Amino acid sequence: MNENNAWRPNFGGNANANGEKYVEGSLGGKPRETYLGKLKTVLQDDSAMALLMLGEHGDDRGALLAQAQLADTNEFIYIVGTTYAQRLNYGALVFLLTDVGPNDSVGPADVVRSFSKMRRRTGCRPVVVVQYPQLLDAQSRAVLSQMAYSRSILLVILAVHAEFLPAEFVPLCGGPGYHEVNVDPFTVDEVHQALIEEFGAVPTPVTTAEMWHRSQGNPGWLEALALDAIASGKLAIRDGHFLCTEHGVWPHGARVESMALSQISILSDSERGLIQRLAASRSMRISQLKENDLADVDHLIGWGFVERIGSNREAIILNSKLLEDVLRSEMHVEPINLDSVTEAGEGNFFAFISEQSNEYLELASSGTPRSLELCQLLGELRTSLLDGEVEDTEQAIHRIIPEYVEELPAELFEVVAVAQAILHVVSDRFHQAQPILDSMFAQLEDSEATYDLWLVRSMQNFIKDIDDPSRHAPLPFTEHWGPARWWFSELLASPETTAGHDPLTTSESQKNVSQRELLEMIVGLRHGYQLPDRLSNQMVECGSSKLGTALALMASSSERDLESELLAGLEAMIDAGMVVFALPGANRALEKLSPSGQTLVASCVNRRRKSIVSRSRATREDVLDGESPLLEVLTRREKFVAAAAAQGLNNQQIAKDAGVSIRTVEGHLYQIYSKLAIGGRRELSSMVASLDIVSSVEV
């Protein structure tokens, strides 16, 4: 499979050249390219004395440093603090002092001399990377601090919290030559890409979300969990292309267990005992701890194993869910994070659209403000789907994923991915829907989620056969799926199994027709059913919405104005974002049109497609001509690159449009981020939007 055509978790944000809205590398934190630019700058800066890299145990700070290292410019020396070396004078640096005899005393001059030899040999300043600084002996910390202050070395400290640094390193912090980089966990898209690189297969939406949540975006935990899951069969590669989540429990042994035990090996016996008790109880109130436990709590917070929670920070929990699972398993306490992703009844989307989602109910019952806000947005997503409000559906998706991705369960992440595919189908963006549908089909093919599988297969068939109505063979809708019957399922299903055998009947006395009933009637017209005259007149009275106007026009029985009114109705549907109703596949409403009328409808659809592209390009020109003081610091070429990046184009597309190399684009982006003091594309997009320079692009 071509990776460029594979599904990626891009939701929300700005529009690219095709009118599709997304933000690249935005889900869950800053993308890695942000850190690499900063690290390269520090490594090249001769005035830099110390770099503090904050992160988590097992993350990729070391790998980022290696990527940022420039050939023939720096020699990296890695020093890891240990409980054994901590007991020895200069124990952390003993491997450097090869010319010191066994009976010789060691002093700062010996250490300085060893580093000077390295500098003369390589011709560049050594970079000393310190991991577990609390476990360095005091003499080693003191001499490293002195050498960093004199710029003899660049000292890189890997830590979890700046406030828990050893006293010898504190004077280096905050002054000239000090730099600090806080490395976030992987974003959702980075987890997705890491799994592709590891296994050569595209993760399905539920797999990406599950792996991100369970690893908490930690690269080390992610790799260990992924390899264990493949070995245990919890993850499997289907069709040679897709990484799918299988039934069964998630593993917690092998690599995950080894990583957990290696991390806690740096702890004292009392600290290890405390986190075991904490894992068993899941949380502890600080007021209930014994006095001799409080010092251990401070150490564990400093190490990054424990965090305080609660409105008054009155309780503590373990930072890592996977570490908690391993410790509980060791104590023969059932792990709490091993439950498998299961489809609710006929599928996660079935449960969502029919208001039967257990995950939604659990969110609502949690009672936290963010969970309740997410529930409200999920409710808005469901309502807007059922009402056919394309713009409202997009807005709900674009808020849920960027803003609430941490709270969103994997099952509901999958629901949002299906909702996005539905939007693509409805709005005639089939090339964007196809990757999602292929991925979802691989995940659902052998599952019991029959409704969700039917929905995905039906959308796949609809896309493939839309240009050849004779090949269009819609799948039958099963009657027991009734709670999840709505206008979109009616659109996809074979007419004989829809409610379409009588979709257009309503009480003669009924004056108001809901938005959902309007859509069902329009679907009925598409299937070839006739709307009674009395209802046609009623639509005019209650058709305050675009859909009501469209239905009244499409249902016109006037022989003289039949074609013009039907055309006007279809154009109104296109304006409402419901382009699918003007497409030819199995569309019996178009049979009322003459060949020239059908050509006009096709032209209208094509004009809409072209207008999206032209509006997107126009917004980039708007940025170039913008007079915001913030953008005055950029050159015209940098403004062009900034505008294109803010609109969602990748570096290759920008390079092609600008007629330059990809490396030149990368250089422009680095200058843009530096001049505007921002961290990456996400902040750039937000800044451009906040300046009101770019008008919104409707999809």
Stockholm file with secondary structure:
# STOCKHOLM 1.0

chainA/1-699         MNENNAWRPNFGGNANANGEKYVEGSLGGKPRETYLGKLKTVLQDDSAMALLMLGEHGDDRGALLAQAQLADTNEFIYIVGTTYAQRLNYGALVFLLTDVGPNDSVGPADVVRSFSKMRRRTGCRPVVVVQYPQLLDAQSRAVLSQMAYSRSILLVILAVHAEFLPAEFVPLCGGPGYHEVNVDPFTVDEVHQALIEEFGAVPTPVTTAEMWHRSQGNPGWLEALALDAIASGKLAIRDGHFLCTEHGVWPHGARVESMALSQISILSDSERGLIQRLAASRSMRISQLKENDLADVDHLIGWGFVERIGSNREAIILNSKLLEDVLRSEMHVEPINLDSVTEAGEGNFFAFISEQSNEYLELASSGTPRSLELCQLLGELRTSLLDGEVEDTEQAIHRIIPEYVEELPAELFEVVAVAQAILHVVSDRFHQAQPILDSMFAQLEDSEATYDLWLVRSMQNFIKDIDDPSRHAPLPFTEHWGPARWWFSELLASPETTAGHDPLTTSESQKNVSQRELLEMIVGLRHGYQLPDRLSNQMVECGSSKLGTALALMASSSERDLESELLAGLEAMIDAGMVVFALPGANRALEKLSPSGQTLVASCVNRRRKSIVSRSRATREDVLDGESPLLEVLTRREKFVAAAAAQGLNNQQIAKDAGVSIRTVEGHLYQIYSKLAIGGRRELSSMVASLDIVSSVEV
#=GR chainA/1-699 SS CCGGGSCCCCCSSEECTTSCEECTTCSSSCCHHHHHHHHHHHHHCTTCCEEEEECCTTCSHHHHHHHHCCTTTCEEEEEECCTTGGGSTTGGGGGGCTTSCTTSCCCHHHHHHHHHHHHHHHSSCEEEEEESGGGSCHHHHHHHHHHHHTTSSEEEEEESCGGGCCGGGGGGSSSTTEEEEECCCCCHHHHHHHHHHHHSSEECHHHHHHHHHHHTTCHHHHHHHHHHHHHHTSEEEETTTEEEECSSCCCCSHHHHHHHHHHHTTSCHHHHHHHHHHHHHSCEEGGGSCHHHHHHHHHHHHHTSEEEESTTCCEEEESCHHHHHHHHHHTTCCCSSCCCCCCCTTCHHHHHHTTCCHHHHHHHHHCCHHHHHHHHHHHHHHHHHHHTCHHHHHHHHHHHHHHHTTTSCHHHHHHHHHHHHHHHHHTTCHHHHHHHHHHHHHHHTTSSCHHHHHHHHHHHHHHHHTTCGGGCCCCCCCGGGGGGCCHHHHHHSCGGGSGGGSTTCCCTTCCCCCHHHHHHHHHHHHTTCCCCHHHHHHHHHHCCSHHHHHHHHHTCCCTTTHHHHHHHHHHHHHHTTCGGGGSCTTCGGGGGSCHHHHHHHHHHHHHHHHHHHHHHHHHHHHHHHCCCGGGGGSCHHHHHHHHHHHTTCCHHHHHHHHTSCHHHHHHHHHHHHHHHTCCSHHHHHHHHHHTTCSCCCCC
#=GC SS_cons         CCGGGSCCCCCSSEECTTSCEECTTCSSSCCHHHHHHHHHHHHHCTTCCEEEEECCTTCSHHHHHHHHCCTTTCEEEEEECCTTGGGSTTGGGGGGCTTSCTTSCCCHHHHHHHHHHHHHHHSSCEEEEEESGGGSCHHHHHHHHHHHHTTSSEEEEEESCGGGCCGGGGGGSSSTTEEEEECCCCCHHHHHHHHHHHHSSEECHHHHHHHHHHHTTCHHHHHHHHHHHHHHTSEEEETTTEEEECSSCCCCSHHHHHHHHHHHTTSCHHHHHHHHHHHHHSCEEGGGSCHHHHHHHHHHHHHTSEEEESTTCCEEEESCHHHHHHHHHHTTCCCSSCCCCCCCTTCHHHHHHTTCCHHHHHHHHHCCHHHHHHHHHHHHHHHHHHHTCHHHHHHHHHHHHHHHTTTSCHHHHHHHHHHHHHHHHHTTCHHHHHHHHHHHHHHHTTSSCHHHHHHHHHHHHHHHHTTCGGGCCCCCCCGGGGGGCCHHHHHHSCGGGSGGGSTTCCCTTCCCCCHHHHHHHHHHHHTTCCCCHHHHHHHHHHCCSHHHHHHHHHTCCCTTTHHHHHHHHHHHHHHTTCGGGGSCTTCGGGGGSCHHHHHHHHHHHHHHHHHHHHHHHHHHHHHHHCCCGGGGGSCHHHHHHHHHHHTTCCHHHHHHHHTSCHHHHHHHHHHHHHHHTCCSHHHHHHHHHHTTCSCCCCC
//
